[in-house]
Amino acid sequence: MKNKEILEKIKQYQTIIIHRHVRPDPDAFGSQAGLGELIKHSFPEKAVYLVGDEDPSLSFLAKMDTVTDELYEAALVIVCDTANQARIADQRYKKGKELIKIDHHPDVDPYGDYAWVETKASSTSEMIYELYVEGRDMGFAFNDKAARLIYAGIVGDTGRFLFPSATKKTFQYASELVTYEFDRPKLYDALYNTKPNVARLKGYILQHFKISEAGFCNVKIPRKTLEEFGVTSLETSQFVGILGDMEGIKAWAFFVEEEDIIRVRLRSKGPVVNEIAAKYNGGGHPMAAGATVTNWEETENVISDMENVCASYKFD
């Protein structure tokens, strides 16, 4: 679907409800709330709602709204940053009159009446800013609040512009976003502020990782360990990148035990990992993906698969 059609749909509807994925990250919040702010600023007469589970660690970005079932009946629903339907926060997204998907993950689960999927984009937040750029001649306007949200989403999904996903377009948009009035140092502090107990868990991770001759690294974090440090599974996500800083690493995995599953976070410097994630109830980008397994024995299968792709991968 062309972006102009999405813009026309937004202009057409009086009520717009915006969703994103469960277990949100800055890009999920940034794209969802950034799009919401863009629409509200451009068309103050429209009723725009954000829905999904609250996340205390990201509440500084945006708060979710309370939405009744009745509001969906005549609403346009937009889902941001969510590749597959099972991960959409608040499954009432199907109740709307029409549904739009905006996402930068591989399109493994096509859904919606209309979809804009751009896997080359650094983030869905980047796509939302592009939507604004294309809609300026259609009455769409931008403001400081939207800039702050979208900038936060781009920063989060590019690892502060360190990941290869940050392209020339990413930097161009970022240079435009920083011309708006928002406190960047304060935003960075909020995004990367670390509690003392979480910092101590970082020490545990650096003491307990395992690395193979093939260049695969992994660490297992049992639920008991999370309880000892007073850290949630979600909080461990901020440390996924630290194992990749080591010399000789091709790919790495975090295994984090939750109440009834073990969450798997896969990252890579070259080997494709989303195909492995797909084998274990997951998916994602070629270099960054997630999955779930049911027990520690099954993690050994993931490790074996990752060992194989690392062993066969050669850096240029």
C-alpha positions in Angstrom: 0.0 0.0 0.0 1.4 3.4 -0.9 1.9 5.9 1.9 -0.5 8.4 0.3 -3.3 5.9 0.8 -2.5 5.5 4.5 -2.5 9.3 4.8 -5.9 9.5 3.1 -7.3 6.8 5.4 -6.1 8.8 8.4 -7.8 11.9 7.1 -11.0 10.0 6.4 -11.6 8.7 9.9 -12.8 10.6 13.0 -11.7 7.9 15.5 -8.3 6.3 15.2 -6.9 3.7 17.6 -3.2 2.8 17.5 -1.7 -0.4 18.8 1.8 -1.8 19.0 3.4 -5.1 20.3 3.4 -6.6 23.7 6.6 -6.3 25.8 7.2 -2.9 24.1 10.6 -1.3 23.4 11.3 2.3 22.6 10.5 1.9 18.9 7.1 0.4 19.7 6.3 3.3 22.0 7.9 5.9 19.8 6.2 4.8 16.6 2.8 4.3 18.3 2.8 7.5 20.3 4.7 9.5 17.7 2.0 8.7 15.1 -0.7 9.5 17.6 0.9 12.9 18.4 1.3 13.6 14.6 -2.4 12.9 14.0 -3.6 14.9 17.0 -1.4 17.9 16.1 -2.4 17.8 12.5 -6.2 17.3 13.1 -7.2 18.4 16.6 -10.8 17.5 16.0 -10.0 13.7 15.6 -10.2 11.3 18.6 -6.9 9.4 18.8 -6.2 6.6 21.3 -3.2 4.6 22.2 -3.8 1.1 23.6 -1.6 -1.7 25.0 -0.1 -2.9 28.3 1.6 -0.2 30.4 5.3 -0.4 30.8 6.7 1.5 33.8 10.2 1.7 32.2 8.7 3.5 29.2 6.0 5.5 30.8 8.1 8.7 30.5 7.4 8.4 26.7 3.7 8.0 26.7 0.7 6.8 28.7 -1.9 4.4 27.2 -5.6 5.3 27.0 -8.7 3.5 28.2 -10.7 2.4 25.2 -14.1 0.8 25.3 -15.2 -1.8 22.8 -17.8 0.6 21.3 -15.1 3.0 20.2 -13.8 0.4 17.8 -17.0 0.1 15.8 -16.3 3.1 13.5 -12.6 3.4 14.1 -9.5 3.1 11.9 -7.1 0.8 13.7 -3.3 1.1 13.0 -0.8 -1.4 14.4 2.8 -0.2 14.6 6.0 -2.2 14.8 4.4 -5.6 15.1 5.2 -8.4 12.6 2.7 -11.0 13.7 -0.8 -10.8 15.0 -0.2 -12.9 18.1 2.1 -10.2 19.5 -0.3 -7.3 19.1 -1.0 -5.7 22.4 -4.7 -5.8 23.1 -6.3 -8.3 20.7 -9.3 -6.1 20.1 -7.5 -4.6 17.1 -9.7 -6.8 14.9 -12.8 -4.9 16.0 -12.1 -1.7 14.0 -13.8 -0.9 10.7 -10.4 -1.0 8.9 -6.9 -2.1 9.8 -3.5 -0.8 8.8 -0.2 -2.4 9.5 3.0 -0.3 9.6 6.2 -2.3 10.4 9.8 -2.7 9.5 10.1 -6.5 10.4 10.0 -9.2 7.7 6.4 -9.7 6.7 6.0 -13.3 8.0 2.4 -12.7 9.0 0.6 -10.4 6.5 -2.5 -8.9 8.1 -4.7 -5.9 7.8 -6.8 -4.3 5.1 -3.7 -2.2 4.2 0.0 -2.7 5.0 3.2 -0.8 4.7 6.2 -3.0 5.5 9.7 -1.6 4.9 12.4 -4.0 6.1 15.2 -1.6 5.1 14.0 1.0 7.6 16.0 1.3 10.8 12.8 1.4 12.8 9.1 1.9 12.6 9.6 5.3 14.1 11.7 6.2 11.1 8.7 5.1 8.9 6.4 7.3 10.9 8.6 10.4 10.2 8.7 9.5 6.5 4.9 9.3 6.6 4.8 12.9 7.9 7.4 14.0 5.2 5.1 12.6 2.5 2.0 14.1 4.1 3.1 17.7 4.5 1.3 18.7 1.3 -1.9 17.0 2.6 -2.2 19.0 5.8 -0.1 16.9 8.1 2.0 18.9 10.6 4.7 18.1 13.1 5.6 19.3 16.6 8.2 19.0 19.4 6.3 16.1 21.1 6.2 14.0 18.0 9.8 14.7 17.3 10.9 13.6 20.8 8.9 10.3 20.5 10.1 9.4 17.1 13.7 10.3 17.9 13.5 8.0 20.9 12.2 5.2 18.8 15.0 5.6 16.2 17.7 5.8 18.9 16.4 2.7 20.6 16.2 0.5 17.6 19.5 1.6 16.1 21.4 1.2 19.4 22.2 4.9 19.4 23.0 4.8 15.7 25.6 2.0 16.1 23.7 -0.8 14.3 24.1 -1.3 10.5 20.3 -0.6 10.2 21.1 3.1 10.6 21.3 4.4 7.0 21.8 7.7 5.3 18.1 8.3 5.5 18.1 7.5 9.2 20.8 10.1 9.9 19.0 12.6 7.6 15.8 12.2 9.5 17.6 12.4 12.8 19.3 15.7 11.8 15.8 17.1 11.1 14.3 15.8 14.3 16.9 17.4 16.5 15.9 20.8 15.1 12.8 20.5 17.2 12.7 21.6 20.9 13.1 18.7 23.2 15.7 17.8 25.9 17.9 15.2 24.3 20.3 14.6 27.3 17.2 14.1 29.5 15.7 11.7 26.9 19.0 9.7 26.8 19.1 9.6 30.6 15.6 8.2 30.7 16.2 5.6 28.0 19.5 4.3 29.4 19.1 5.0 33.2 20.1 1.8 35.0 19.1 0.8 38.5 21.8 -0.5 40.8 20.4 -4.0 41.1 20.1 -4.2 37.3 23.7 -3.0 37.0 24.8 -5.9 39.3 23.0 -8.4 37.0 25.3 -7.1 34.2 28.2 -8.2 36.3 26.6 -11.7 36.6 26.1 -11.9 32.9 29.8 -11.0 32.2 30.9 -13.7 34.6 28.6 -16.5 33.4 28.6 -16.3 29.6 30.0 -19.2 27.5 31.8 -18.8 24.2 32.6 -21.4 21.6 35.3 -21.9 19.0 32.7 -21.2 16.3 32.2 -17.7 17.7 28.9 -18.2 19.4 28.3 -16.8 22.8 25.4 -17.4 25.2 24.3 -16.8 28.7 21.5 -18.5 30.7 19.6 -16.5 33.4 17.4 -18.7 35.5 14.3 -17.2 37.2 15.9 -17.8 40.6 18.8 -15.5 39.5 16.3 -12.8 38.4 14.6 -13.0 41.8 18.0 -12.8 43.7 18.8 -9.6 41.9 15.3 -8.2 42.0 15.2 -7.8 38.2 12.4 -8.5 35.7 12.8 -10.4 32.5 12.0 -7.3 30.6 14.8 -5.4 32.3 17.4 -7.9 31.0 16.7 -6.7 27.5 18.9 -3.7 28.0 22.0 -5.9 28.2 21.5 -8.0 25.1 24.1 -6.0 23.2 27.0 -6.3 25.7 28.1 -9.8 24.6 28.6 -8.5 21.1 31.4 -6.3 22.2 33.8 -9.2 22.6 36.4 -10.0 20.0 35.7 -13.0 17.8 31.9 -13.1 18.5 29.8 -13.9 15.4 26.4 -14.3 17.2 25.1 -14.5 20.7 22.0 -15.5 22.7 20.3 -14.6 26.0 18.2 -17.3 27.6 15.9 -15.8 30.3 13.6 -18.0 32.3 10.2 -16.6 33.0 7.2 -18.2 34.8 6.2 -20.7 32.2 8.7 -20.2 29.3 12.3 -19.4 28.6 12.7 -16.3 26.5 15.4 -16.4 23.8 17.0 -13.2 22.5 19.3 -13.7 19.5 21.7 -11.2 18.0 24.3 -11.5 15.3 27.2 -9.7 13.5 26.6 -11.7 10.3 25.0 -15.1 10.6 21.2 -15.0 9.9 19.3 -15.7 13.1 15.7 -15.0 12.4 15.3 -18.3 10.6 16.5 -20.1 13.7 14.1 -18.0 15.8 11.2 -19.1 13.5 11.9 -22.7 14.5 11.3 -21.9 18.1 8.0 -19.9 18.1 9.7 -16.6 17.1 11.0 -14.4 14.4 12.5 -11.0 13.8 15.2 -9.4 11.8 18.1 -11.3 10.1 20.5 -10.0 12.7 18.2 -9.6 15.7 15.4 -12.0 16.6 13.5 -13.5 19.5 12.0 -16.9 20.3 10.6 -19.0 23.2 11.3 -22.5 24.4 9.6 -24.4 27.2 12.6 -25.9 29.1 16.4 -25.7 29.5 16.8 -28.9 27.5 15.3 -27.2 24.5 17.8 -24.4 24.8 20.5 -26.8 23.9 18.8 -27.3 20.5 18.9 -23.5 19.9 22.5 -23.5 20.9 23.3 -26.4 18.5 21.5 -24.5 15.6 23.4 -21.3 16.4 26.7 -23.1 16.6 26.1 -24.5 13.1 25.3 -21.2 11.5 28.3 -19.6 13.2 30.6 -22.4 12.2 29.6 -22.0 8.5 29.7 -18.2 8.5 32.9 -16.4 7.4 33.5 -12.7 7.8 34.7 -10.9 4.7 
